[in-house]
Amino acid sequence: MVLQGGHLLASWGDIARADMTFSIAKSYLAVLTGLAVDDGLIGDIDEPVGQRVPGPLFADAHNGKVTWRHLLEQTSEWRGEMFGKPDQIDHNRLVAPNADNSRKGELRELQAPGTFYEYNDVRVNLLSFSLLNLFKRPLPDVVRERIMDPIGASKNWSWAGYDNSWVEIDGQRMQSVPGGGHWGGGMFIGADDHARFGLLMARGGDWNGKRLLSQGWIDAMWAQSANQPNYGFLWWLNRGPHANKAAPETAVYALGAGGNMIWIDREADMIAVTRWLPSAKAPEFIRQLIAARG
């Protein structure tokens, strides 16, 4: 799908089919974090997560230094295990064109929280679990009520956790959801719902005059992180050495395996959603999109 000025320019395929979206779910987690900030559930994203999340996950000296910002920028260096998966499983993992992941999963020496970027799904799942402890209700319910229903999204999308990610919070049993699809679960959603979500982000969190998410949080999500020039808060930025030179630096995107992408060109007020686009074809698709916008 391609939209400009909020109007549909073109679509092809079954845009309503709820498909696995892989790591685009991470960008939805970033928005949920913004809701927690807007609600006052998080006072300061630079505070240690352990101040608000009870239990052993942030109890030792190393993990006790992990902040919300670190989890959002993927610089937490948190060590431990979530739902049977140790953080080591994504050590030495790179997400970049022609990345060498031959050492993925090899144990490496951890750095101080906030000093080293690593794309690590176990730590993203930790963020999701931490947010669950704040909202005290299933995150899919929160995002449906606060974001998806107000923007007119369908009822077809779903977000499921793992068989072993059921937890009890304040006496209520609920499932913690992942920020990807590595080990089961994940977000299944149609391109048309992604497009609405992308349009809300491009419009600064305002939907037809109703404020759903603060503009300040969207600005924070899309600010360049200190340790990774093309990464913000679980959103990718068209910045740094891997930027698409045909597109403006202000472009941002949510990205998942399998060529799943929500591309937001703020200069042209354009949204594009791709599904199952081969990764090698994405730069050319964006180049042609930019050329066609005039």
JOTABEL-V515851 format. One record per residue. PSI is psi as a letter, one per 30 degrees, with the letter a starting at -180 (999 if undefined). OMEGA is omega in degrees with one decimal (none if undefined). Layout:
psi: [PSI/PSI]
omega: [OMEGA/OMEGA]
This chain:
psi: [k/k/k/k/g/g/k/k/e/l/l/l/a/j/f/f/k/j/l/k/f/b/f/f/f/e/f/e/e/e/e/e/e/e/e/e/e/e/f/g/f/k/e/k/f/g/l/k/e/f/f/f/j/l/a/f/f/g/f/l/e/e/f/f/f/k/l/e/e/e/e/e/f/h/g/e/g/k/k/a/k/j/h/f/k/l/f/f/f/g/k/g/k/k/j/l/k/h/k/j/g/f/g/k/f/k/k/l/k/k/l/k/k/f/f/k/k/k/j/j/f/e/e/e/f/e/e/e/e/e/e/e/f/e/f/h/l/k/e/e/e/e/e/e/e/f/e/e/e/f/g/g/l/l/g/f/l/l/j/l/a/l/e/g/g/k/l/k/k/h/g/k/k/l/k/k/l/l/g/a/g/e/g/l/a/l/k/k/l/l/e/e/e/e/e/e/e/e/e/e/e/f/g/g/g/k/j/h/f/k/j/f/k/k/e/e/e/e/e/e/e/g/k/k/l/e/f/j/f/g/k/b/i/g/k/k/k/i/l/a/f/g/k/j/f/f/l/l/f/f/k/l/k/k/k/l/l/g/g/k/k/j/k/j/j/e/e/g/h/k/k/k/k/k/k/h/k/k/e/f/f/e/e/e/e/e/e/e/e/e/e/f/f/999]
omega: [174.1/177.3/172.1/-176.8/-179.0/-178.4/179.5/175.7/-176.8/172.4/177.4/-175.2/-179.4/-172.9/-179.1/-176.8/178.9/-176.7/171.9/-176.6/175.9/-168.3/169.6/177.4/178.4/-179.1/173.1/175.7/177.1/178.8/176.3/176.2/177.0/176.4/178.3/176.6/180.0/-178.5/-177.7/177.0/171.3/-177.9/-175.3/-177.5/176.7/174.8/176.7/-178.9/-178.1/177.1/-175.7/-179.1/-176.6/176.0/-170.3/-171.6/-178.6/-170.1/-174.9/-172.6/-178.9/-176.8/179.6/179.1/-176.1/179.0/175.8/178.0/179.7/179.8/-179.0/-179.5/-178.0/176.5/-170.5/-174.7/177.4/178.1/-178.9/-175.7/174.7/176.1/174.8/-179.0/177.9/178.7/-178.7/-174.9/177.9/172.1/178.3/177.6/179.0/174.0/-177.4/177.2/177.8/-179.0/176.6/179.3/-177.8/-179.5/-179.3/179.4/176.2/-179.4/175.9/178.1/-179.3/177.6/177.1/177.7/178.8/-174.7/-172.1/-179.9/173.2/-179.8/-168.5/-175.1/178.8/-179.6/173.9/176.5/174.4/176.4/179.8/178.9/180.0/176.6/177.0/178.6/178.0/-177.0/-179.9/173.7/-176.1/-178.0/176.2/177.9/-179.4/-176.7/177.1/-176.5/-171.2/-173.9/-166.8/178.0/179.2/179.4/176.2/177.7/-179.5/174.4/-171.6/-174.6/179.1/-178.9/-174.0/176.1/178.7/176.0/-177.0/-178.9/173.7/-178.3/176.3/179.4/-177.2/176.2/-179.6/179.6/-179.8/-174.3/174.3/-175.0/-178.6/175.6/178.8/-179.0/-174.9/-167.2/-177.8/-179.2/178.1/179.7/176.7/-169.8/179.8/178.9/-178.8/177.0/174.2/-177.6/177.4/177.9/178.7/179.5/176.5/179.3/-179.0/-179.5/173.6/177.4/179.9/179.1/179.3/176.4/178.8/-178.3/179.6/-179.4/-175.4/175.2/179.4/179.3/178.4/176.1/-179.6/179.8/-173.3/174.0/-177.8/178.7/-173.3/-172.3/-179.6/-170.5/-179.2/-179.2/174.5/174.5/179.1/169.9/176.0/-179.8/177.7/-176.4/172.8/-173.4/-178.6/-178.7/172.5/-172.6/179.6/-175.1/179.9/178.7/-178.0/179.3/178.5/179.5/169.2/-170.4/175.4/178.4/178.9/178.2/177.1/-173.7/165.6/-177.0/-178.5/176.3/-173.7/179.9/-178.1/-176.4/-174.4/175.6/173.4/176.5/177.1/175.9/175.0/173.7/179.0/-174.8/-178.7/-178.5/-174.3/179.8/179.5/176.3/179.8/179.2/-179.9/177.8/179.6/-179.0/-176.0/-174.6/176.6/none]
